[in-house]
C-alpha cells in the first residue's frame, strides 16, 4: 500500500510538472542564430532589450542558460559548445510579466536546441567574498541618469592588442575613469565591466561601474580557480576598480577561454573544468580585493548545478 501511495504521488508530481511546462508562457516570436565571428580583436556582448523584448547579441549559450535557470555560469555543466555564441531576439506577449522571461527562455532552449537538463547539488570549493576586519572601502554609485543605457551583464574587452575599450554610450553616468596606453581617459558604462592593459604602473585594470557585489563576484569567478560567492550582505551599487598584474590578466584570459572573461566562457572552473592551482596567477587580485576592504575566504559550500544531458549545437530554423 505504501509503495502504491508513493507511486501515485510521484505520478501526480510528474503530471503536474508536465502540465506546468506545457502551460508555461512562450515568446510571441523568436529568432535564434549562431553569432558571426568577431575579427577586430574585441569581444562585444549585449544582454538586454526594451520592455517586452529580449535582445541578446554574441552571447554564449551558457549565459542564456544562467539567465533561464537563475544560476551562475559556473553552475552549468555540459558539452563544450555551450560556450559558442548566439544572437537571440524575442518578443514577450503583451501582458506577460518580466519575471516569466526565464521560463520562456527554458522553453525556447528546449525547443530550438532540443536541450534536456537535470539539476544536482554538490559540495564545491568556493571563495566567499566577505567584509574585511576594518570594514569595506567601497564607492557608492551615483543614481543612474534618466535615459542612459540600462545596466546589464555586458563585457567590453580591450582586446589582445591592448588598445582602449570602446567609449561609454551617450548619456551614460559618471564614475571612475582610467587612462589607457594612448593616454586617453576611458569610462565603463553603468553595469558593465571594462578591462585595459595600460593601467597605472603598467598593470592591467579591471573597472566596473554601478554594479552589485553579487555581480562583482561573478566577474571575480572568471579570474580565479573557483567560483566566488557574495557573502558580504552589502546592498546597493558600487564603482569598483582593480589594478592587477599583467600576469594575472594573462592568466584570467587563459582561464576564461576565447570568449573573454565574463563574456560567457567557462566561469571560474564552472562545471567539471577546474584548472590546476598554478594555472592562473592570483596574488595581485587578492591584494586588490583587500584594498577594497573585502576578503576572499576559501571554503566549501553546497552549489546547485544545471547539467545539460543532451542537445543540438545548431538550433532549429526560426
C-alpha positions as CSV (number, residue, x, y, z in Angstrom):
1,X,0.0,0.0,0.0
2,X,2.8,2.4,0.9
3,X,4.5,1.7,-2.5
4,X,1.2,2.3,-4.2
5,X,0.8,5.7,-2.5
6,X,4.3,6.7,-3.3
7,X,3.9,5.7,-6.9
8,X,0.6,7.7,-7.1
9,X,2.3,10.7,-5.5
10,X,5.3,10.6,-8.0
11,X,2.9,10.2,-10.9
12,X,0.9,13.2,-9.7
13,X,4.1,15.2,-9.3
14,X,5.3,14.4,-12.8
15,X,1.9,15.1,-14.3
16,X,1.8,18.4,-12.5
17,X,5.3,19.3,-13.8
18,X,4.4,18.3,-17.3
19,X,1.2,20.4,-17.2
20,X,3.1,23.4,-15.8
21,X,5.7,23.2,-18.6
22,X,3.0,22.7,-21.3
23,X,1.2,25.8,-20.0
24,X,4.2,28.0,-19.5
25,X,4.1,31.2,-21.5
26,X,6.1,31.3,-24.7
27,X,7.6,34.1,-26.8
28,X,5.3,35.5,-29.4
29,X,8.1,35.3,-32.0
30,X,11.8,34.4,-31.5
31,X,14.9,34.3,-33.6
32,X,17.9,32.2,-32.7
33,X,21.0,32.0,-34.8
34,X,24.8,31.5,-34.4
35,X,26.6,34.8,-34.0
36,X,29.0,35.9,-36.7
37,X,32.7,35.7,-35.7
38,X,34.2,39.0,-34.5
39,X,37.5,39.8,-36.1
40,X,38.6,43.1,-34.6
41,X,40.2,41.7,-31.5
42,X,37.4,42.7,-29.2
43,X,34.5,40.8,-27.7
44,X,31.3,42.8,-27.7
45,X,28.4,41.2,-25.8
46,X,24.9,42.5,-25.3
47,X,22.2,41.1,-23.0
48,X,19.4,43.5,-22.8
49,X,16.3,44.6,-24.6
50,X,13.5,47.1,-24.3
51,X,10.5,46.3,-22.2
52,X,8.7,43.4,-23.8
53,X,11.7,42.2,-25.8
54,X,14.8,40.1,-25.4
55,X,17.8,41.3,-27.3
56,X,20.9,39.2,-26.9
57,X,23.9,39.6,-29.2
58,X,27.0,37.5,-29.4
59,X,26.1,35.8,-26.1
60,X,27.4,32.4,-25.0
61,X,24.7,29.8,-24.7
62,X,25.9,29.2,-21.1
63,X,25.0,32.8,-20.2
64,X,21.5,32.2,-21.6
65,X,21.2,29.1,-19.5
66,X,22.3,31.0,-16.5
67,X,19.5,33.6,-17.1
68,X,16.9,30.9,-17.8
69,X,17.6,28.8,-14.6
70,X,18.7,31.7,-12.3
71,X,22.1,30.3,-11.7
72,X,25.7,31.5,-12.3
73,X,27.6,30.2,-15.3
74,X,30.0,28.2,-13.1
75,X,26.9,26.2,-12.0
76,X,26.3,24.9,-15.6
77,X,27.9,21.7,-16.9
78,X,27.6,20.3,-20.3
79,X,29.1,20.0,-23.8
80,X,31.8,22.4,-24.9
81,X,29.5,24.1,-27.5
82,X,27.7,25.8,-24.6
83,X,30.5,28.3,-24.9
84,X,29.5,29.0,-28.5
85,X,27.9,32.4,-29.2
86,X,24.4,33.2,-30.5
87,X,22.2,36.1,-31.3
88,X,18.7,35.8,-29.8
89,X,15.8,38.2,-30.2
90,X,12.3,37.5,-29.0
91,X,9.0,39.3,-28.3
92,X,7.3,38.8,-25.0
93,X,3.5,38.5,-25.4
94,X,1.6,41.6,-24.2
95,X,0.5,41.3,-20.6
96,X,3.1,38.7,-19.6
97,X,5.3,40.0,-16.7
98,X,9.1,40.2,-17.0
99,X,9.6,37.6,-14.3
100,X,8.2,35.0,-16.7
101,X,11.1,35.5,-19.2
102,X,13.3,32.8,-17.6
103,X,10.6,30.2,-18.1
104,X,10.2,31.3,-21.7
105,X,13.9,31.0,-22.2
106,X,13.8,27.5,-20.8
107,X,11.1,26.6,-23.3
108,X,13.0,28.3,-26.1
109,X,16.2,26.3,-25.4
110,X,14.3,23.1,-25.2
111,X,12.5,23.8,-28.5
112,X,15.3,25.2,-30.6
113,X,18.3,23.2,-29.2
114,X,16.4,20.1,-28.2
115,X,18.0,20.6,-24.8
116,X,17.4,18.2,-21.9
117,X,18.7,19.2,-18.4
118,X,18.6,18.0,-14.8
119,X,19.8,19.5,-11.6
120,X,22.3,18.3,-8.9
121,X,23.6,19.8,-5.7
122,X,27.2,19.2,-4.8
123,X,29.7,20.5,-2.3
124,X,32.3,22.6,-4.1
125,X,35.4,24.6,-3.2
126,X,34.5,28.3,-3.5
127,X,35.7,31.7,-2.4
128,X,33.4,33.6,-0.1
129,X,33.5,37.3,-0.7
130,X,33.3,38.8,2.8
131,X,33.9,42.1,4.5
132,X,37.4,42.6,5.9
133,X,38.0,43.2,9.6
134,X,38.3,47.0,9.1
135,X,35.1,47.3,7.1
136,X,34.5,48.0,3.4
137,X,36.2,50.8,1.4
138,X,33.8,51.0,-1.5
139,X,32.5,53.9,-3.5
140,X,28.7,54.0,-3.8
141,X,27.5,54.7,-7.3
142,X,25.5,57.8,-8.2
143,X,21.9,57.2,-9.3
144,X,21.6,56.3,-13.0
145,X,21.0,59.2,-15.3
146,X,17.4,59.1,-16.9
147,X,17.7,58.0,-20.5
148,X,21.1,56.4,-20.0
149,X,21.8,52.9,-21.3
150,X,20.4,50.4,-18.8
151,X,22.7,48.2,-16.7
152,X,23.2,44.7,-17.8
153,X,25.7,41.8,-17.9
154,X,27.8,43.2,-20.7
155,X,31.5,42.9,-21.1
156,X,33.9,45.2,-23.0
157,X,37.4,44.0,-23.5
158,X,40.4,45.9,-24.7
159,X,41.4,43.1,-27.0
160,X,44.7,41.3,-27.4
161,X,46.5,44.4,-28.8
162,X,45.8,46.3,-25.6
163,X,44.0,49.1,-27.3
164,X,41.4,51.2,-25.4
165,X,37.9,49.7,-24.8
166,X,35.0,51.4,-26.5
167,X,33.8,54.7,-25.0
168,X,30.7,54.8,-22.8
169,X,27.4,55.4,-24.6
170,X,25.9,58.9,-24.8
171,X,24.0,59.9,-21.7
172,X,26.0,57.5,-19.6
173,X,26.5,58.1,-15.9
174,X,29.6,59.3,-14.1
175,X,32.1,57.1,-12.4
176,X,35.8,56.1,-12.1
177,X,37.9,56.6,-15.2
178,X,41.4,55.4,-16.1
179,X,44.0,56.1,-18.7
180,X,44.9,53.6,-21.5
181,X,48.2,53.3,-23.4
182,X,47.3,56.1,-25.8
183,X,46.7,58.4,-22.8
184,X,43.0,58.8,-23.3
185,X,40.6,58.5,-20.4
186,X,38.0,55.7,-20.7
187,X,34.9,55.2,-18.6
188,X,33.0,52.0,-18.2
189,X,29.2,52.1,-18.9
190,X,27.0,51.5,-15.9
191,X,26.6,47.8,-15.2
192,X,29.4,46.8,-17.5
193,X,33.0,45.6,-16.9
194,X,35.9,47.2,-18.8
195,X,39.5,46.0,-18.9
196,X,42.6,47.7,-20.1
197,X,46.2,46.6,-20.5
198,X,47.5,50.0,-19.8
199,X,46.6,50.7,-16.2
200,X,48.7,52.6,-13.6
201,X,52.3,51.4,-13.2
202,X,52.0,49.1,-16.2
203,X,49.4,46.9,-14.5
204,X,46.1,45.9,-16.0
205,X,43.0,47.4,-14.7
206,X,39.5,46.0,-14.4
207,X,36.8,48.6,-13.8
208,X,33.1,48.1,-13.2
209,X,30.6,50.9,-12.5
210,X,27.2,50.7,-11.0
211,X,27.3,47.0,-10.1
212,X,26.1,45.0,-7.1
213,X,28.6,42.9,-5.2
214,X,26.8,39.8,-6.4
215,X,27.6,40.8,-10.0
216,X,31.2,41.7,-9.0
217,X,31.5,38.2,-7.5
218,X,30.5,36.8,-10.9
219,X,33.3,38.8,-12.5
220,X,35.8,37.6,-10.0
221,X,34.8,34.0,-10.7
222,X,36.2,34.5,-14.2
223,X,39.6,35.4,-12.8
224,X,40.1,32.7,-10.2
225,X,40.3,28.9,-9.9
226,X,36.9,28.5,-8.3
227,X,33.5,30.3,-8.0
228,X,33.2,33.4,-5.9
229,X,30.0,33.8,-3.8
230,X,28.9,37.1,-2.4
231,X,28.5,36.8,1.4
232,X,29.1,40.5,2.3
233,X,25.4,41.2,2.9
234,X,26.2,44.7,1.4
235,X,23.4,46.1,-0.8
236,X,23.4,48.8,-3.4
237,X,25.6,49.6,-6.4
238,X,29.2,50.4,-6.4
239,X,32.0,51.8,-8.7
240,X,35.0,49.4,-8.4
241,X,38.4,49.4,-10.0
242,X,41.1,46.7,-9.5
243,X,44.7,47.1,-10.6
244,X,46.2,43.6,-11.2
245,X,49.4,42.4,-12.6
246,X,49.8,41.6,-16.2
247,X,50.5,38.0,-15.3
248,X,47.1,37.8,-13.6
249,X,45.4,39.4,-16.6
250,X,47.0,36.9,-18.9
251,X,46.0,34.1,-16.6
252,X,42.5,35.4,-16.5
253,X,42.2,35.4,-20.3
254,X,43.6,31.8,-20.4
255,X,41.1,30.7,-17.8
256,X,38.2,32.4,-19.5
257,X,39.0,31.0,-22.9
258,X,38.5,32.6,-26.4
259,X,35.2,34.2,-25.3
260,X,37.0,36.6,-23.0
261,X,36.5,36.9,-19.2
262,X,33.0,37.5,-18.0
263,X,31.5,37.2,-21.5
264,X,30.2,33.7,-21.4
265,X,33.3,31.4,-21.3
266,X,34.0,28.9,-18.6
267,X,33.4,30.9,-15.5
268,X,35.7,30.2,-12.5
269,X,36.1,26.5,-13.2
270,X,32.5,26.0,-14.0
271,X,31.1,22.5,-14.2
272,X,33.8,19.8,-14.4
273,X,36.5,22.2,-15.5
274,X,38.7,23.0,-12.6
275,X,42.2,24.3,-13.5
276,X,45.3,23.3,-11.7
277,X,46.3,25.7,-8.8
278,X,49.2,27.1,-10.8
279,X,47.2,27.6,-14.0
280,X,46.3,31.2,-13.2
281,X,48.2,33.7,-11.1
282,X,46.1,35.5,-8.5
283,X,48.3,37.2,-5.9
284,X,47.6,40.7,-7.0
285,X,43.9,40.0,-7.4
286,X,43.7,39.0,-3.7
287,X,45.7,42.1,-2.7
288,X,43.4,44.4,-4.8
289,X,40.3,42.9,-3.1
290,X,41.8,43.6,0.3
291,X,42.4,47.2,-0.8
292,X,38.6,47.4,-1.1
293,X,38.1,46.3,2.5
294,X,37.0,42.9,1.4
295,X,38.4,39.4,1.6
296,X,38.2,36.2,-0.4
297,X,37.8,33.3,2.1
298,X,38.3,29.8,0.7
299,X,35.7,27.3,2.0
300,X,33.3,24.5,0.9
301,X,29.7,25.3,0.1
302,X,26.7,23.4,-1.4
303,X,26.2,24.5,-5.0
304,X,23.3,23.6,-7.3
305,X,24.4,22.6,-10.8
306,X,22.4,22.6,-14.0
307,X,23.5,19.6,-16.0
308,X,22.9,19.6,-19.8
309,X,22.4,16.0,-20.7
310,X,22.0,16.4,-24.4
311,X,21.1,18.9,-27.1
312,X,21.9,20.1,-30.6
313,X,24.7,22.6,-31.3
314,X,22.8,24.1,-34.3
315,X,19.4,25.5,-33.4
316,X,16.4,24.6,-35.5
317,X,15.4,27.2,-38.1
318,X,13.5,30.3,-37.0
